């Protein structure tokens, strides 16, 4: 985002975010990416206004938003100093193992069970888990933190009879799927979807972000050896906390060339 893009969006009269919010998001990105490291001074109001082609009032409001988000401290006569320092570098994991990796980091992270109950599946979950709407499921909502900072927000559904193989307190230490496997459930396959979403009130509070902030969403439907759905889990992750690693190999199929995971 630069002065040209902001001026263009203003001129088109579309339904873009307010100018100050666009600038705030760009500064936020630069801070979290390390372009503006911890303890460094951000460009002042005049410089920010010139950089993005907006008024000083708009630049001031954007910088105030950055400060309100806890990413910098603003002091009269001293400028805006970055106060953001990740507890750890971005966590690295392949996409397939991310949910398990974050759920079972028992030595490095703290787990918290926010909600735990049994209820009728309802239409949406019943369709996903391939059961009747009246069938009972266990629902749990958990978070994990490292060095006091939030990592993940996980919502899990398990058939009630399998959920009763463990107790609420166990979930603070291990993932439901691990507990099911330890109890003898033969896990075989899974379908997984990765997409982007926006934080609702519950996720925003737990992940300490603004309502509507962007999140990575990974959902997984797990089957046992008989094809029964034994778990449905949705994990929400702050995109500034993770880095995905994947090795690719160039392969040829006749005249067609493509990338394959290795």
Secondary structure, 3 states (H helix, E strand, C coil): CCHHHHHHHHHHCCCCCCHHHHHHHHHHHHHHCCCCCCCCECCCHHHHHHHHCCCHHHHHHHHHHHHHCCCEEEECCCEEEECCCCCCCCEEECCCCHHHHHHCCCCCCEEEEEEEEEEECHHHHHHHHCCCCCCEEEEEEEEEEECCEEEEEEEEEEEHHHHCCCCHHHHHCCCHHHHHHHCCCCEEEEEEEEEEEECCHHHHHHHCCCCCCEEEEEEEEEEECCCCEEEEEEEEECHHHEEECCCEEEEEECCEEEEEEC
